[in-house]
Amino acid sequence: MTEEEKKTEEENKEEEEPKQEEAQEADAAESNDEMSEEEQVKLKLPFPMAAVVRLMKANLDKDKMLRKEVKIAMNKWLGSLCGKVSKEMNKFPYTTMHLNEFNQARKIYESLEEFAKEKERILSHFDAMKKDIEKLERDLGKLQEEVIA
């Protein structure tokens, strides 16, 4: 082999090594995202991780990936939300909770979505009012210029 061939061969090896390392790191990252039951117990997660991830993936595009910290945060947030709804249900004087009490307790969180829609409706109405005012100002400006002239 000539010296040039040796150099190109060495360069090819050097280029392949980082690619192999990146592939190994990606495999390690994927395996880190999968949690064992022991890790879930250590983190004291309120729900089984597989159920939470399954629900999340059902509403995400196929090409989306979830990082471990996102899965954990969602699990903890769902647990927190469950606790808040339970505290609202606890305010009722009954010893047995029925679906009606649950629906009233979660109504606060469901009404937030309706509130956001209502806010958007009001803001669009305000924008229409602003446009009407600007048009009136332009029209009045023309009238005042004619009176002055």
Legacy VTK file of the C-alpha trace (Angstrom):
# vtk DataFile Version 3.0
C-alpha trace
ASCII
DATASET POLYDATA
POINTS 149 float
0.000 0.000 0.000
1.060 3.488 -0.704
1.236 6.145 1.932
-1.828 7.898 0.531
-3.909 4.717 0.782
-2.778 4.242 4.391
-3.777 7.820 5.249
-7.227 7.479 3.697
-7.752 4.162 5.487
-6.786 5.738 8.829
-9.090 8.692 8.189
-11.985 6.325 7.442
-11.355 4.474 10.720
-11.272 7.760 12.625
-14.594 8.787 11.076
-16.217 5.438 11.921
-15.185 5.495 15.593
-17.249 8.602 16.552
-20.247 7.193 14.668
-20.014 3.958 16.640
-19.691 5.905 19.885
-22.750 8.013 19.025
-24.762 4.870 18.272
-23.720 3.357 21.606
-24.690 6.568 23.438
-28.088 6.583 21.724
-28.674 2.962 22.736
-27.683 3.811 26.302
-30.052 6.794 26.337
-32.931 4.627 25.157
-32.226 2.002 27.788
-32.048 4.771 30.419
-35.536 5.921 29.431
-36.897 2.489 30.300
-37.339 2.348 34.040
-37.288 -0.741 36.185
-39.841 -1.219 38.916
-37.121 -0.615 41.511
-36.366 2.816 40.037
-40.075 3.666 40.000
-40.382 2.697 43.666
-37.324 4.810 44.541
-38.877 7.820 42.805
-42.212 7.135 44.530
-44.220 7.607 41.348
-47.979 7.537 41.853
-48.825 5.586 38.687
-47.217 2.796 36.681
-44.915 4.438 34.159
-46.043 2.226 31.263
-49.653 3.376 31.582
-48.672 7.053 31.603
-46.326 6.655 28.633
-48.958 4.721 26.684
-51.480 7.534 27.187
-48.947 10.180 26.202
-47.841 8.354 23.057
-51.452 7.846 22.004
-51.740 11.634 21.638
-48.309 12.360 20.140
-47.079 11.984 16.574
-45.364 8.693 15.795
-41.980 10.354 15.312
-42.010 12.047 18.740
-39.861 10.616 21.514
-40.252 11.200 25.237
-37.287 11.798 27.515
-37.151 10.095 30.894
-37.575 13.362 32.790
-40.743 14.167 30.815
-42.270 10.805 31.686
-41.428 11.259 35.364
-42.732 14.843 35.434
-46.014 13.824 33.784
-46.453 10.969 36.243
-45.864 13.248 39.226
-48.140 15.954 37.814
-50.963 13.458 37.284
-50.516 12.313 40.871
-50.697 15.924 42.037
-53.847 16.544 40.013
-55.429 13.405 41.445
-54.605 14.659 44.944
-56.196 18.059 44.271
-59.412 16.510 42.940
-59.503 14.179 45.943
-59.157 17.146 48.329
-62.096 18.836 46.585
-64.132 15.637 46.973
-63.192 15.529 50.652
-65.056 18.809 51.183
-68.377 17.016 50.708
-70.023 15.829 53.941
-70.796 12.356 52.579
-68.959 9.221 53.625
-69.441 7.581 50.226
-68.400 9.485 47.139
-70.444 9.036 43.998
-69.853 10.084 40.426
-71.712 13.349 41.050
-69.208 14.419 43.722
-66.302 13.481 41.462
-67.782 15.467 38.565
-68.240 18.527 40.784
-64.671 18.248 42.105
-63.146 18.009 38.633
-65.415 20.729 37.259
-62.866 23.364 38.313
-60.242 21.854 36.021
-62.652 21.220 33.167
-63.919 24.798 33.348
-60.373 26.066 32.781
-60.601 24.863 29.173
-63.927 26.665 28.728
-62.412 29.764 30.318
-59.577 29.759 27.784
-62.056 29.482 24.901
-64.151 32.319 26.325
-61.030 34.454 26.727
-60.145 33.938 23.058
-63.688 34.859 22.031
-63.589 38.072 24.077
-60.147 39.020 22.755
-61.285 38.579 19.155
-64.338 40.729 19.935
-62.044 43.442 21.362
-59.919 43.319 18.213
-63.035 43.868 16.099
-63.991 46.828 18.307
-60.496 48.326 17.914
-60.765 48.092 14.140
-64.189 49.811 14.249
-62.756 52.614 16.417
-59.795 53.100 14.073
-62.181 53.289 11.115
-64.343 55.846 12.899
-61.258 57.887 13.790
-60.186 57.910 10.138
-63.685 58.896 9.015
-63.903 61.644 11.625
-60.435 62.841 10.728
-61.570 63.322 7.135
-64.677 65.203 8.231
-62.662 67.514 10.486
-60.212 68.258 7.664
-63.145 69.203 5.368
-64.638 71.494 8.051
-61.275 73.226 8.618
-60.677 73.720 4.886
LINES 1 150
149 0 1 2 3 4 5 6 7 8 9 10 11 12 13 14 15 16 17 18 19 20 21 22 23 24 25 26 27 28 29 30 31 32 33 34 35 36 37 38 39 40 41 42 43 44 45 46 47 48 49 50 51 52 53 54 55 56 57 58 59 60 61 62 63 64 65 66 67 68 69 70 71 72 73 74 75 76 77 78 79 80 81 82 83 84 85 86 87 88 89 90 91 92 93 94 95 96 97 98 99 100 101 102 103 104 105 106 107 108 109 110 111 112 113 114 115 116 117 118 119 120 121 122 123 124 125 126 127 128 129 130 131 132 133 134 135 136 137 138 139 140 141 142 143 144 145 146 147 148
